[in-house]
C-alpha cells in the first residue's frame, strides 16, 4: 500500500482510556503482521510514547520478541504533525496517532487527515457532554457540543483537500457489566446524537486492574502468553473485548488479515524509538 491508513485517537477530555486503547490497537495490528507507526502528540504527558518505550525496554531485557510499532513523540516546537504523517505514509501500513486531552492545533491537523477518528468516552453523561448536551429532564439530546463542531469542520477540510471522508467512531469505554438505568440512558442519547452528527458507536474496554499493571512493562493483553503469564478468566474476557473493539473499528480488510512481517528501511520493528 502506497498510502497508510491513519487512525487518530482524539478526545479533549482526559481519563477516557484513550492511550490504552491506542496502544492496544497499535499492537494488535502489529501482531497481525502490519507495519505500524505510532505518533504521540502529547509531548508533556507522553503516555502513549512512554508505554511503547517501556515495551522496547522489556524486549531488550527479556529477549522475547514482541510486535512493536515504530514510534516517536512530537514536540510542536520542533515538529510539524502534517510533515511527520507524510513521512510515514509510504513506509508503513497504518499510522496510529494519540492526541492530547485538550484543544491543540497539532491534534486538529491530525484529525483533518484521519481516515478513522476514534473518540473514547467513559460511559457517563459527563463524558457525553463533550459531544452533545443532554436535557436534564428527558435525557434527550438538546444540541451537539463544541467537539462535534470541531469534527464537522475537520471533515469539511478533509473533503476539500482530497475528497476523502473521516469515519468517526465513538468508543464506549468502562462499560458496566451489569446494565443500569444510566447506562441505558447514555446509550439512547448516543444513538440519537450519532444520527444527527454522523458517528458510529462501538463498545470499548472495561475498567480492569490489569491495564494499570501492564503499563510499566509496556505489555498488552496480547502479550501474556509470550511472556509466560497464564491468562485468567478476566484476562480472557478482556481479550475478547479487545477483539470486538478492533472488529468494531471496521478497518480495511487488508489491515486486519494475518501476513508476514515486512521490513522497511528506517523502520525499527524490533521496538527502538525512531529518531525524529
Secondary structure, 3 states (H helix, E strand, C coil): CCCCEEEEECCCCCCCCHHHHHHHHHHHHHHCCCCEEEEECCCCCCHHHHHHHHHHHHHHHHCCCCCCCEEEECCCCCCCHHHHHHHHHCCCCEEEEECCCCCCHHHHHHHHHCCEEEEEEECCHHHHCCCEEECCCCCCEEEECHHHHHHHHHHHHHHHHHCCCCEEEEEEECCCCCCCHHHHHHHHHHHHHHHHHCCEEEECCCCCHHHHHHHCCCCCHHHCCCCCCCCCHHHHHHHHHHHHHHHHCCCCHHHHCCCCCCCCCCCCCCCCCCCC
